[in-house]
């Protein structure tokens, strides 16, 4: 039976439910989508740290791990019915 893989993301583990980032025919495709989404968040964090340094301020999240602490990513595997 054919399967699809849903790349999921939740901006807060405390509120709401995960949203679908994308749906893929392969597990590798879903993993790549999650990796790319995390890379976008890394860029946002790096920009925030840069802006804080330019303003001579401490960033609210000194590390990327702290920045994404409440975020969640996962993959849901679903078999397609005929």
KEKOL-531350 format. One record per residue (C-alpha): residue in one letter; x, y negated, z. Coordinates in nm, 4 decimals, padded with zeros to 6 digits, m for minus. Each point is the difference from the previous one (the first is absolute). Layout:
! KEKOL-531350
{r=a | x=X | y=Y | z=Z}
...
//
This chain:
! KEKOL-531350
{r=x | x=00.0000 | y=00.0000 | z=00.0000}
{r=x | x=00.1264 | y=m00.3467 | z=m00.0864}
{r=x | x=00.0941 | y=m00.2423 | z=00.2791}
{r=x | x=00.0346 | y=m00.3741 | z=00.0328}
{r=x | x=00.2021 | y=m00.1916 | z=00.2582}
{r=x | x=m00.1305 | y=m00.3194 | z=00.1547}
{r=x | x=00.2604 | y=m00.2456 | z=00.1309}
{r=x | x=m00.1476 | y=m00.1671 | z=00.3081}
{r=x | x=00.0898 | y=m00.3112 | z=00.2008}
{r=x | x=m00.1358 | y=m00.1597 | z=00.3159}
{r=x | x=00.1166 | y=m00.3482 | z=00.1033}
{r=x | x=m00.0900 | y=00.0736 | z=00.3614}
{r=x | x=m00.0067 | y=00.3271 | z=00.1872}
{r=x | x=m00.2210 | y=m00.1711 | z=00.2581}
{r=x | x=m00.2780 | y=m00.1174 | z=m00.2321}
{r=x | x=m00.1726 | y=00.1286 | z=m00.3072}
{r=x | x=00.0623 | y=00.2978 | z=m00.2178}
{r=x | x=00.2639 | y=00.0617 | z=m00.2664}
{r=x | x=m00.0568 | y=m00.1337 | z=m00.3485}
{r=x | x=00.0946 | y=00.1692 | z=m00.3245}
{r=x | x=00.3099 | y=m00.1443 | z=m00.1646}
{r=x | x=m00.0229 | y=00.2312 | z=m00.3011}
{r=x | x=m00.0856 | y=00.3523 | z=m00.1169}
{r=x | x=00.2540 | y=00.2276 | z=m00.1683}
{r=x | x=00.0206 | y=00.3355 | z=m00.1748}
{r=x | x=00.3212 | y=00.0837 | z=00.1868}
{r=x | x=00.1186 | y=m00.0228 | z=00.3581}
{r=x | x=00.3125 | y=m00.1751 | z=m00.1262}
{r=x | x=m00.2149 | y=m00.2719 | z=m00.1565}
{r=x | x=m00.1780 | y=m00.0651 | z=00.3293}
{r=x | x=00.3316 | y=m00.0032 | z=00.1888}
{r=x | x=00.1403 | y=m00.2513 | z=m00.2497}
{r=x | x=m00.3055 | y=m00.2252 | z=00.0452}
{r=x | x=00.0493 | y=m00.0005 | z=00.3772}
{r=x | x=00.3725 | y=m00.0706 | z=m00.0381}
{r=x | x=m00.0743 | y=m00.2953 | z=m00.2306}
{r=x | x=m00.2620 | y=m00.1350 | z=00.2413}
{r=x | x=00.2487 | y=00.0181 | z=00.2889}
{r=x | x=00.2570 | y=m00.1796 | z=m00.2173}
{r=x | x=m00.2504 | y=m00.2856 | z=m00.0538}
{r=x | x=m00.0468 | y=m00.0258 | z=00.3778}
{r=x | x=00.3784 | y=00.0023 | z=00.0458}
{r=x | x=00.0291 | y=m00.2937 | z=m00.2415}
{r=x | x=m00.2704 | y=m00.1911 | z=00.1908}
{r=x | x=00.1829 | y=00.0620 | z=00.3291}
{r=x | x=00.3350 | y=m00.1069 | z=m00.1499}
{r=x | x=m00.1586 | y=m00.3227 | z=m00.1294}
{r=x | x=m00.1514 | y=m00.0659 | z=00.3426}
{r=x | x=00.3376 | y=00.0503 | z=00.1727}
{r=x | x=00.1673 | y=m00.2288 | z=m00.2542}
{r=x | x=m00.2626 | y=m00.2718 | z=00.0521}
{r=x | x=00.0401 | y=00.0213 | z=00.3784}
{r=x | x=00.3777 | y=m00.0303 | z=m00.0251}
{r=x | x=m00.0328 | y=m00.3064 | z=m00.2232}
{r=x | x=m00.2220 | y=m00.1578 | z=00.2663}
{r=x | x=00.2390 | y=00.1093 | z=00.2759}
{r=x | x=m00.2693 | y=00.2235 | z=00.1523}
{r=x | x=00.0046 | y=00.3571 | z=00.1234}
{r=x | x=m00.2022 | y=00.2295 | z=m00.2271}
{r=x | x=m00.3077 | y=00.1489 | z=00.1707}
{r=x | x=00.1189 | y=00.3461 | z=m00.1058}
{r=x | x=00.3798 | y=00.0325 | z=00.0240}
{r=x | x=00.0015 | y=00.3384 | z=m00.1746}
{r=x | x=m00.1942 | y=00.1430 | z=m00.2915}
{r=x | x=m00.1016 | y=00.2962 | z=00.2169}
{r=x | x=m00.1699 | y=m00.2376 | z=00.2425}
{r=x | x=m00.1661 | y=m00.1825 | z=m00.2908}
{r=x | x=m00.1631 | y=00.3189 | z=m00.1289}
{r=x | x=m00.0565 | y=00.1647 | z=00.3401}
{r=x | x=m00.3801 | y=m00.0226 | z=m00.0180}
{r=x | x=m00.0231 | y=00.0833 | z=m00.3698}
{r=x | x=m00.0640 | y=00.3518 | z=m00.1275}
{r=x | x=00.0558 | y=00.1831 | z=m00.3292}
{r=x | x=m00.1113 | y=00.3486 | z=m00.0927}
{r=x | x=m00.1020 | y=00.2347 | z=m00.2782}
{r=x | x=m00.3296 | y=00.1831 | z=m00.0368}
{r=x | x=m00.0038 | y=00.3078 | z=m00.2229}
{r=x | x=m00.3343 | y=00.0865 | z=m00.1616}
{r=x | x=m00.0946 | y=00.2927 | z=m00.2205}
{r=x | x=m00.2160 | y=m00.0962 | z=m00.2945}
{r=x | x=m00.3189 | y=00.1954 | z=m00.0508}
{r=x | x=m00.0958 | y=00.1200 | z=m00.3425}
//
